[in-house]
């Protein structure tokens, strides 16, 4: 079982706040620190923010990014650069852009288009040279202005990790089907923690967005239902520390002394 801190909405935290929370996450024993884009409010750059935090702490760093707003190859390149700069510690969660972000970027909201974009990102992050001919994208594009182009391409640089962990927001259209087809994880809300996933040939890795006040018994129950990764939505250093005492210490020490979990 892994427990991360966040995701911290980039429209609500300054760079100094993010740095403080990241250091608190590291000192409290969290496995990761996460940020989340809010592009409809003008707060993008989730992967840049994650890369910034990776320079400050040694734990893993994650970004919840809004897909469907710009070319998926550019998103894959952003992930790869962040992964290289973090020395292979990037994790990615993909969510659908909300209406405000779609208007801001003049983007089309389409479940089929989003599924194709996720497939492109996943393939590109494998580091392989590939070709894609889909309903919405052709890669390479073979535009006349580009002159002679290769039959296949690969992003440069490639990610540092052999496989960047990717989670799909369970609320997106076709999320479970796409996750199973591409071998990705599923990021679920707290209210869905006991709701069984659709049956399939293999078990989907599941991460859970958890409130800061979640109890050890609730987390343990959700783990029994299939969640192996919890992102704790603490919003202050004190909340982060309190949740760490309540969850991390109890999970990682068989019989913690009372002073460890106090408060």
C-alpha positions in Angstrom: 0.0 0.0 0.0 1.2 3.5 -0.9 0.0 6.8 0.5 0.6 10.1 -1.3 -0.2 13.7 -0.3 -2.5 15.7 -2.6 -3.3 16.4 -5.2 -2.8 20.1 -4.5 -4.7 22.4 -6.9 -2.3 24.7 -8.6 -4.8 27.6 -8.5 -4.9 27.5 -4.7 -1.2 27.2 -3.8 1.7 29.5 -4.3 5.1 28.0 -5.2 6.2 28.6 -1.6 3.2 26.8 -0.3 3.8 23.8 -2.6 7.4 23.7 -1.5 6.4 23.7 2.2 3.8 20.9 1.6 6.3 18.8 -0.4 8.9 19.0 2.4 6.2 18.2 5.0 5.2 15.1 2.9 8.7 13.9 2.8 9.4 14.4 6.5 6.0 12.8 7.4 6.8 9.7 5.4 4.4 10.0 2.4 5.4 8.1 -0.7 4.6 10.9 -3.0 3.4 14.5 -3.4 0.8 15.4 -6.1 -0.3 18.6 -7.8 -3.4 19.1 -10.0 -4.0 21.4 -12.9 -6.9 23.8 -13.1 -6.5 25.1 -16.7 -10.0 26.6 -16.7 -8.8 29.0 -14.0 -5.5 29.7 -15.8 -3.5 27.2 -13.7 -1.8 24.8 -16.1 1.7 23.5 -16.0 1.1 20.5 -13.8 4.2 18.6 -15.0 6.4 21.7 -14.6 5.2 22.1 -11.0 5.8 18.4 -10.4 9.4 18.8 -11.8 9.9 21.8 -9.5 8.9 19.7 -6.5 11.2 16.9 -7.6 14.1 19.3 -7.2 13.2 19.9 -3.5 12.4 16.4 -2.2 13.4 12.8 -2.9 10.0 11.2 -2.9 7.9 10.5 -6.0 6.0 13.4 -7.6 2.7 13.2 -9.4 0.6 15.5 -11.6 -3.1 15.3 -12.4 -3.3 16.8 -15.9 -6.2 17.8 -18.0 -6.0 16.1 -21.4 -7.8 17.1 -24.6 -6.6 20.7 -24.7 -3.4 20.4 -26.7 -1.7 17.8 -28.9 -1.1 14.5 -27.1 2.5 14.3 -28.4 3.2 17.6 -26.6 1.7 16.1 -23.4 3.9 13.0 -23.7 7.0 15.2 -24.3 6.1 17.2 -21.1 5.8 14.0 -19.1 9.2 12.7 -20.5 11.0 15.9 -19.7 9.6 16.0 -16.2 10.6 12.3 -15.7 14.1 12.9 -16.9 14.6 16.0 -14.7 13.1 14.1 -11.7 15.4 11.1 -12.2 12.5 8.8 -12.9 10.1 9.8 -10.2 7.1 11.1 -12.2 3.6 9.7 -11.9 0.7 10.8 -14.1 -3.1 11.0 -13.7 -5.1 12.0 -16.7 -8.5 13.7 -16.3 -10.9 15.2 -18.8 -10.8 19.0 -19.3 -13.8 20.7 -17.7 -16.1 23.0 -19.7 -14.2 26.1 -18.6 -10.8 24.8 -19.7 -12.3 23.6 -23.0 -13.7 27.1 -23.7 -10.4 28.7 -22.7 -8.5 26.4 -25.2 -11.3 26.2 -27.8 -11.1 22.5 -27.5 -13.7 19.9 -28.6 -14.9 17.6 -25.8 -15.2 14.1 -27.2 -14.9 10.7 -25.5 -13.6 9.1 -28.6 -11.0 11.7 -29.2 -9.9 11.6 -25.6 -9.5 7.8 -25.7 -7.3 8.2 -28.8 -5.2 10.9 -27.2 -4.6 8.7 -24.1 -3.5 5.8 -26.4 -1.1 8.1 -28.2 0.4 9.4 -24.9 0.8 5.9 -23.6 2.5 4.6 -26.8 4.8 7.7 -27.0 5.9 7.3 -23.4 7.0 3.7 -24.1 10.0 5.3 -25.9 9.4 3.2 -29.1 9.2 4.6 -32.6 5.6 4.4 -33.7 3.0 5.4 -36.3 -0.6 6.2 -35.5 -3.5 6.5 -37.9 -6.7 7.2 -36.1 -10.0 9.0 -36.4 -8.6 12.2 -35.0 -4.8 12.1 -35.3 -2.2 10.9 -37.8 1.4 10.6 -36.5 3.6 11.5 -38.3 1.4 14.1 -39.8 3.2 14.1 -43.1 2.4 17.7 -43.7 3.7 19.1 -47.0 5.4 21.9 -45.2 7.5 19.5 -43.2 9.1 18.0 -46.4 10.3 14.5 -46.2 9.3 12.8 -42.9 10.0 9.4 -41.4 7.4 6.6 -41.4 7.6 6.4 -37.6 8.7 8.7 -34.8 9.7 8.7 -31.1 9.6 11.5 -28.6 13.0 12.9 -27.5 14.0 12.6 -24.7 12.5 9.3 -23.8 11.3 9.0 -20.1 13.8 7.9 -17.6 11.4 5.1 -16.3 10.8 2.1 -18.4 7.0 2.6 -17.7 5.7 5.9 -16.3 2.8 5.0 -13.9 -0.4 6.4 -15.4 -3.9 6.6 -13.8 -7.1 7.5 -15.5 -9.8 9.5 -13.8 -12.6 7.0 -13.3 -15.2 9.6 -14.1 -14.0 10.0 -17.7 -16.0 8.4 -20.5 -14.8 4.8 -21.2 -12.3 5.1 -18.4 -12.4 1.4 -17.3 -12.4 0.1 -20.8 -9.5 2.3 -21.9 -7.5 1.5 -18.7 -7.9 -2.2 -19.3 -7.0 -2.0 -23.0 -3.8 0.1 -22.3 -2.8 -1.5 -19.0 -3.3 1.7 -16.9 -4.6 2.3 -13.4 -7.8 3.9 -12.4 -8.1 6.9 -10.1 -11.4 6.8 -8.1 -13.3 9.2 -5.7 -13.7 8.4 -2.1 -17.4 7.8 -2.4 -16.6 4.9 -4.9 -14.3 3.1 -2.6 -16.6 0.1 -1.9 -18.2 0.1 -5.4 -16.9 -2.9 -7.4 -15.3 -2.3 -10.8 -16.7 -3.9 -13.9 -15.4 -7.5 -14.2 -12.6 -8.1 -16.7 -9.8 -10.5 -17.6 -7.4 -8.8 -15.1 -7.6 -6.7 -12.0 -7.3 -3.0 -12.5 -4.8 -1.2 -10.3 -6.9 1.4 -8.3 -5.9 4.6 -6.6 -8.3 6.4 -4.3 -8.7 10.1 -3.6 -9.0 10.2 0.2 -10.1 13.0 2.6 -7.6 14.2 5.1 -9.8 12.9 8.0 -10.0 9.4 6.7 -9.5 6.8 9.4 -7.1 3.9 9.4 -10.1 1.5 9.4 -11.6 3.2 6.4 -8.4 3.1 4.5 -7.9 -0.6 5.4 -11.4 -1.4 4.3 -10.8 0.4 0.9 -7.6 -1.6 0.5 -9.5 -4.8 1.0 -11.8 -3.7 -1.8 -8.9 -3.3 -4.2 -7.3 0.1 -3.7 -3.6 0.0 -3.3 -2.7 3.7 -3.5 -4.3 6.5 -1.5 -3.9 10.3 -2.2 -4.7 12.2 1.0 -6.3 15.6 0.4 -4.7 17.5 3.2 -4.6 21.2 2.5 -2.2 22.5 5.3 1.1 21.2 6.7 -0.7 20.5 10.0 -3.4 18.4 8.2 -0.7 16.5 6.3 1.2 15.8 9.5 -1.9 14.7 11.4 -3.0 12.4 8.6 0.6 11.0 8.5 0.5 10.2 12.1 -2.9 8.6 11.9 -2.3 6.5 8.8 1.4 6.1 7.9 2.7 5.4 11.4 0.0 2.9 12.1 0.5 1.1 8.8 4.3 1.0 8.9 4.8 0.2 12.6 3.1 -3.0 13.9 2.5 -1.6 17.4 3.3 2.1 17.4 3.7 3.7 20.8 0.8 6.1 21.7 2.9 9.3 21.2 3.4 8.4 17.5 -0.3 8.5 16.6 -1.4 11.1 19.2 -3.0 14.2 17.7 
